[in-house]
Amino acid sequence: MDNIVSNSLTSAATEPFTVNEELSFEDAWVRVAELLQCAVATSQALGEPLGAPHRAVMHLVEMAKMVADRAVECLQPR
């Protein structure tokens, strides 16, 4: 993911990452879908019983992943 880099010199609380300004709209949506897939996979890999707040957050991440995947599908030529 060379389009997203860590900002080790700035405050991690304000802007922990920088996105390459040359990243296209289409590539940005693909990256969003990939990052959301990583979040879902990481949550599933933890294998611990999830509390209600964590389940709610993961539900939102999974919904966002579905929307991002649909956006990527819409970008594909037919």
N, C-alpha and C positions, 0 to 999 in steps of 0.2 A: 504494500500500500504506500507507494512513494508519493502519492498525491496528498497524504495526510501525514504531517510530521509533528513530533513532540516539541513543545516550547519549553525546554529545560531552563531557559533564562528568565521566563516570565512567571508570575505567580500561578501555580497550578489551580488555585481556586477561581481565577478569573478567566484565563484562556489557556487551557492545558494543551491545545493542539492548534495547528494552522493548516488550512486547506490551500493547496496550490491554486493560484488564481487562474491558471491555464486549464483547469479541470472543466470539461464541457458539461452541459446540462445532462446529457445522456449518461456520461461516465459517472457523474455525481449520483444519479439515481441507482446505478449499478452498485456503487460503493455503499450507499445507504442500505440496499437490500443485503449486501454481503455482511455489513456490520450488524444488522439486525439478526441475520442467521447465526452469526457468532454469539450474540447475546443469548439467543434461544438455546444453542448447543451448550454453552457454558452453564446455563442454569440447569439444563437436563443432566449434565455431567456431574454436578454437585451431588446429586443423588440423596440429598437430605430431605426430610419432610419439610415442606415449605409452609411458613405461616401465611395467614390471610393477606397481609400487606404485600409480601413477596409474590404470592400467586396473582394478586391484582396487577402488580407491575408487569409480571411476565405475560399476563393476558393482554395488556396494552401493547407490549413489545410484539407479541405474536400478531395482533391485529395490524400494527404498523408494518410488519414484515409482509403481510398479505397485500396491503395497499401498495407498498413499494414494489413487490413482485408484479402486481398488475400494471403499475406505471411502466416498469421495464418492458413488459409484454407489449404495451401500447407503443413503445418506441421502436419495436422490431418491424422491419418492412414486411408487408404481407405479400 
